[in-house]
Amino acid sequence: MIPINLVGRVCPQRAESDVVQARRAARRDGLALPVTGGISGSQLAECRPMRSSNDLTTAAPAFHAIGVDVGGTKIAAGLVTFPEGSLRARRIIPSNPKRGGAAVLAEVERIVQEMKAEGRALKLEPHGLGLGMCELVGLAGKVASANCIDWRGVPLQERLASLAPAVVEADVRAAALGEALFGAGKPYETFLYLTVGTGISSCLVIEGRPFKGARGATGTIASSPLNSICQKCGQVDGRSLEAIASGPGLVACYNERSSPKAASAEDVIAAARMGKQEAVAAVRLAGEALGRTVAWLVNALDPEAVIVGGGLGLSGGIYWEGLETSTRRQIWSDLHRQLPIVPAGLGQDAGWVGAAATAWLRLAGDKDRSSRRRVRSPSGLRR
């Protein structure tokens, strides 16, 4: 057993199907808060509950869940035992969405089979599978967009059910749930989660539950044109936020003004850290553009905190400075100008950890309390 460093016990009694109850139980029993950063082989360390072992006699039966996070760059997966939050296995592979949805789904099935094999080697059989993906996902778990991977019309939950009981959720809501239960969102009842990588999306978390909206189509803050107007020449810039502040957007903006061309956002960030003027300008522009949008959301939603994840969102440096400075400058009221703006506590692992937690909370809730009213929240319990 490999203990997970930033996931503690969520609830001393059982896997709560109500996220709020789980969070409040964790606070009530004085559970250790997670450390910052993602889960890596060099950082794995036990997160011990701050109470005596006698208090654990009423703990719920172990629930082993596979979490899969499918993004535009990579597929990350892990096997976690709840409620203690022990990491059993973890894998990351490229997603290569240009190959088409069928090829990506085959990779998902393969990595799930690997997780199941890892579990069997430890004499563990997964009880559930949570899949978070980088598209709009409706309330019934059906994929509703094809911006990156076209799985529209594909019965994902039914197909994956041959591997384990499955639930499907939008990646941003899965990650937001992970942060609410185990990460930087633990101290807050209401916070705004953003993920910034190949794309940009957001999720409002209310009382520990990611808000899904009326149709599940929340979070698309970065796809519509910004339509800013240059004060010097009057030219209208109709680009979207993703075209400026996402990973591919940052690369495109940098390559417009520099040579040799960058192949990835990591290349641009590295050049900015070395002081290359064109890279510094592109990274600062991206961070400030994101900050203006975050400020609009803060003005409208008034969250306790803003939590930022995703590969680019966690890059720090000039990008983070631009994001934070621009956000605080554009916030209208002094009442929340100094709200916490912090990186995701689970790092880049928030997506698959949250997907696994989605399966745990939804499926354990259905199994143990099938007669109890279901709570509509991030994943069906929602998650």
C-alpha positions in Angstrom: 0.0 0.0 0.0 1.3 3.4 -1.0 -0.2 6.1 1.2 -1.3 9.3 -0.6 0.4 12.4 0.8 -2.4 14.9 0.3 -5.5 12.9 0.7 -6.6 12.3 4.3 -9.7 10.6 5.6 -12.7 12.4 4.5 -15.2 11.0 6.9 -14.7 8.7 10.0 -17.9 6.8 9.6 -18.6 6.2 6.0 -18.4 7.5 2.4 -20.9 10.3 2.6 -23.0 10.7 -0.5 -23.5 14.3 0.5 -20.2 16.2 0.0 -21.2 18.7 2.6 -21.5 16.1 5.3 -18.2 14.6 4.3 -16.4 17.9 4.6 -18.0 18.9 7.9 -17.2 15.5 9.4 -13.6 15.9 8.4 -13.4 19.3 10.0 -15.2 18.1 13.1 -12.8 15.3 13.7 -9.7 17.4 13.2 -8.3 15.7 10.2 -4.9 16.8 8.9 -5.0 19.2 6.1 -3.3 18.2 2.9 0.1 19.6 1.8 0.5 21.6 -1.3 1.6 20.1 -4.6 0.8 17.2 -6.7 1.3 13.5 -6.0 4.7 12.3 -7.0 6.8 9.3 -6.2 9.2 11.5 -4.3 6.5 13.2 -2.3 4.4 10.3 -1.2 4.0 10.4 2.6 1.3 9.4 5.0 -1.4 11.9 5.9 -2.3 10.8 9.4 -5.7 11.7 11.0 -5.3 13.7 14.2 -7.2 11.4 16.4 -6.8 8.1 18.2 -7.1 4.8 16.3 -10.1 3.9 18.5 -12.1 6.5 16.7 -11.7 4.5 13.4 -13.6 1.4 14.5 -16.8 2.7 12.8 -15.1 3.4 9.5 -16.9 2.5 6.3 -15.8 -0.6 4.4 -13.0 0.2 2.0 -14.1 1.4 -1.5 -11.5 1.1 -4.2 -12.0 3.5 -7.1 -10.2 4.2 -10.3 -10.1 7.8 -11.4 -9.3 8.8 -15.0 -8.7 12.3 -16.2 -8.8 12.7 -20.0 -7.3 16.0 -21.2 -6.1 17.5 -24.4 -2.5 16.6 -23.6 -2.5 13.5 -21.3 -4.6 10.8 -19.7 -3.9 10.5 -16.0 -5.3 7.6 -14.0 -5.0 6.3 -10.4 -6.4 3.7 -8.0 -7.4 5.1 -4.6 -8.9 3.4 -1.6 -11.5 5.5 0.3 -12.3 6.7 2.9 -8.7 6.7 4.1 -7.4 8.0 0.8 -4.6 5.6 0.0 -3.0 5.8 -3.4 -2.5 2.3 -4.8 -1.3 3.0 -8.4 -0.9 5.8 -10.9 -0.3 6.2 -14.6 0.1 9.0 -17.1 0.1 8.6 -20.9 -0.3 11.0 -23.8 -3.9 11.5 -25.0 -3.1 12.5 -28.6 -6.7 13.5 -29.4 -5.9 14.1 -33.1 -6.1 10.3 -33.5 -9.8 10.5 -33.0 -12.3 9.7 -30.2 -12.2 5.9 -30.8 -8.4 5.7 -30.4 -8.5 7.8 -27.2 -11.2 5.7 -25.7 -9.2 2.6 -26.5 -6.3 4.2 -24.5 -8.7 4.9 -21.6 -9.8 1.3 -21.6 -6.2 0.1 -21.6 -5.1 2.3 -18.7 -8.2 1.2 -16.7 -7.2 -2.4 -17.4 -3.7 -1.6 -16.1 -5.2 -0.1 -12.9 -7.3 -3.2 -12.4 -4.2 -5.4 -12.8 -2.4 -3.3 -10.3 -5.3 -3.7 -7.9 -5.5 -7.4 -8.4 -1.8 -7.7 -7.6 -2.6 -6.0 -4.3 -5.7 -8.3 -3.9 -8.0 -5.3 -4.5 -10.9 -5.3 -6.9 -12.1 -1.8 -7.9 -15.7 -1.0 -6.9 -16.1 1.9 -9.2 -14.6 4.0 -12.0 -14.8 7.8 -12.4 -14.0 9.4 -15.8 -13.4 13.2 -16.0 -13.1 14.6 -19.5 -12.3 17.9 -21.1 -15.7 18.5 -22.7 -19.2 19.5 -21.6 -20.9 16.7 -19.8 -24.7 16.8 -19.2 -26.5 15.9 -16.0 -27.0 12.3 -17.2 -23.3 11.9 -17.9 -23.6 12.3 -21.7 -20.8 14.2 -23.5 -22.3 17.3 -25.1 -19.4 18.9 -27.0 -16.5 18.0 -29.2 -14.0 20.8 -28.8 -11.1 18.4 -28.2 -12.3 14.8 -28.2 -15.5 13.8 -30.0 -17.4 11.3 -27.7 -20.8 12.7 -28.5 -23.3 9.9 -28.9 -20.9 7.4 -27.3 -22.4 5.5 -24.4 -19.4 6.0 -22.2 -20.8 4.9 -18.9 -22.3 1.7 -20.4 -19.1 0.9 -22.3 -16.9 1.4 -19.3 -19.3 -0.5 -17.1 -17.8 -3.7 -18.6 -14.6 -2.8 -16.7 -16.2 -1.4 -13.5 -19.4 0.5 -12.5 -18.7 3.9 -14.1 -19.7 7.5 -13.8 -18.7 10.3 -16.2 -18.2 13.9 -15.3 -16.7 17.1 -16.8 -13.0 17.3 -15.8 -13.3 20.7 -14.2 -16.0 19.6 -11.9 -14.2 16.4 -11.0 -11.0 18.5 -10.2 -13.1 21.0 -8.2 -14.5 18.1 -6.1 -11.1 16.8 -5.5 -9.9 20.2 -4.3 -13.1 20.6 -2.1 -12.6 17.3 -0.3 -8.8 16.9 -0.2 -7.0 20.0 -1.6 -6.8 23.7 -1.2 -10.6 24.1 -1.1 -11.0 22.2 2.1 -11.1 25.3 4.3 -13.9 27.0 2.2 -17.6 26.4 1.8 -17.7 28.4 -1.4 -14.8 28.8 -3.9 -14.1 29.3 -7.6 -12.0 26.6 -9.2 -10.2 27.2 -12.5 -8.2 24.9 -14.6 -5.7 26.3 -17.2 -3.9 24.0 -19.6 -4.8 23.0 -23.1 -8.1 24.7 -22.4 -9.5 27.0 -19.7 -12.6 26.2 -17.7 -14.1 27.1 -14.3 -16.4 25.7 -11.6 -18.1 27.3 -8.7 -18.2 25.1 -5.6 -21.0 25.8 -3.2 -21.0 24.2 0.3 -18.4 21.7 -1.0 -20.4 20.7 -4.1 -19.4 21.7 -7.6 -22.3 23.6 -9.2 -23.6 21.8 -12.4 -26.2 24.3 -13.6 -29.5 23.4 -15.3 -27.9 21.4 -18.1 -24.4 20.6 -16.9 -23.0 23.2 -19.4 -21.1 25.3 -16.9 -17.5 26.5 -16.9 -17.1 27.6 -20.5 -15.7 31.0 -19.6 -12.9 31.1 -22.2 -14.5 30.1 -25.5 -16.4 33.3 -26.4 -14.8 36.3 -28.1 -13.5 39.0 -25.7 -14.1 41.7 -28.3 -11.6 44.2 -26.7 -10.9 47.5 -28.5 -7.5 49.0 -28.9 -7.5 52.5 -27.5 -4.8 53.6 -29.9 -6.0 52.3 -33.2 -9.6 51.3 -32.5 -9.0 47.8 -33.8 -11.3 45.1 -32.3 -9.6 42.0 -30.9 -12.2 39.2 -31.3 -10.0 36.5 -29.9 -11.3 34.3 -27.0 -9.5 34.0 -23.7 -8.3 30.5 -24.6 -6.7 32.0 -27.7 -4.5 34.2 -25.5 -4.1 32.5 -22.1 -4.3 28.7 -22.6 -1.3 26.6 -23.4 -1.8 26.6 -27.2 -2.9 30.2 -27.1 0.3 31.2 -25.3 2.4 29.4 -27.9 0.6 31.0 -30.7 1.0 34.5 -29.2 4.7 33.9 -28.6 5.3 32.5 -32.1 3.7 35.6 -33.7 6.5 37.8 -32.4 9.5 35.5 -32.0 11.8 33.1 -33.8 12.7 30.3 -33.4 9.2 29.1 -32.8 8.2 27.4 -29.5 6.7 23.9 -29.6 4.9 24.0 -26.3 3.8 26.3 -23.5 6.6 24.8 -21.4 9.1 26.2 -23.9 7.6 29.7 -23.7 7.5 29.6 -19.8 11.2 28.5 -19.8 12.2 31.3 -22.2 10.4 33.8 -20.0 12.2 32.6 -16.9 15.5 33.1 -18.8 14.4 36.7 -19.5 13.7 36.5 -23.2 11.7 39.7 -23.9 9.1 38.2 -26.3 8.4 35.3 -24.0 8.0 37.6 -20.9 5.6 39.8 -22.8 3.5 36.8 -24.1 3.4 35.2 -20.6 2.5 38.4 -18.9 -0.3 39.2 -21.4 -1.7 35.7 -20.9 -1.7 35.9 -17.1 -3.3 39.4 -17.1 -6.0 38.4 -19.6 -6.9 35.4 -17.4 -6.9 37.7 -14.4 -9.4 40.1 -15.9 -11.9 37.2 -16.5 -11.3 35.8 -13.0 -12.1 39.3 -11.6 -15.4 39.4 -13.5 -16.3 36.0 -12.0 -15.3 37.2 -8.5 -17.4 40.4 -8.9 -20.4 38.3 -10.0 -20.1 35.3 -7.6 -18.2 36.6 -4.5 -16.4 33.3 -3.6 -14.4 32.9 -0.5 -11.3 32.0 -2.5 -10.0 31.3 -6.0 -8.2 28.0 -6.6 -6.2 27.6 -9.9 -5.1 24.2 -11.3 -4.0 22.8 -14.6 -0.5 22.6 -16.1 -0.2 26.3 -17.1 -2.2 27.5 -14.1 0.4 25.9 -11.8 3.4 27.2 -13.7 3.9 30.1 -11.2 6.3 32.9 -12.1 5.3 35.6 -14.5 2.1 33.9 -15.5 0.9 33.7 -11.9 2.0 37.2 -11.1 0.1 38.6 -14.0 -3.0 36.5 -13.1 -3.0 37.6 -9.4 -2.1 41.3 -10.0 -4.7 41.6 -12.8 -7.4 39.9 -10.8 -7.0 42.1 -7.7 -6.8 45.2 -9.9 -10.0 44.4 -11.7 -12.1 43.3 -8.6 -14.5 46.1 -8.0 -15.2 45.9 -4.3 -12.6 46.2 -1.5 -14.7 43.6 0.4 -13.2 40.8 -1.6 -10.1 42.4 -3.3 -7.8 40.5 -1.0 -9.5 37.1 -1.2 -7.1 34.1 -1.3 -5.9 33.2 -4.8 -4.0 29.9 -4.4 -2.7 27.0 -6.5 -4.5 23.7 -6.4 -3.5 21.7 -3.4 -3.6 18.4 -5.4 -1.5 19.9 -8.2 -2.1 18.3 -11.6 -3.5 15.3 -9.9 -6.8 17.0 -8.9 -8.6 15.7 -12.0 -8.1 12.0 -11.5 -8.3 12.1 -7.7 -11.6 14.0 -8.1 -12.9 11.5 -10.7 -12.1 8.7 -8.3 -13.9 10.6 -5.5 -16.9 11.1 -7.8 -17.2 7.3 -8.3 -16.8 6.7 -4.6 -19.3 9.2 -3.4 -21.9 8.5 -6.0 -21.6 4.7 -6.1 -21.1 4.2 -2.4 -24.0 6.4 -1.8 -26.2 4.5 -4.1 -25.2 1.1 -2.6 -25.3 2.1 1.1 -28.2 4.5 1.0 -30.3 3.7 -2.0 -33.4 5.0 -0.3 -31.9 8.3 0.7 -32.6 11.4 -1.4 -29.9 12.0 -4.0 -28.2 15.3 -3.9 -27.6 17.0 -7.3 -24.1 18.2 -7.2 -20.9 17.8 -9.2 -21.4 14.3 -10.1 -24.5 12.9 -9.0 -24.2 12.9 -5.5 -23.6 13.5 -7.0 -20.1 12.6 -7.2 
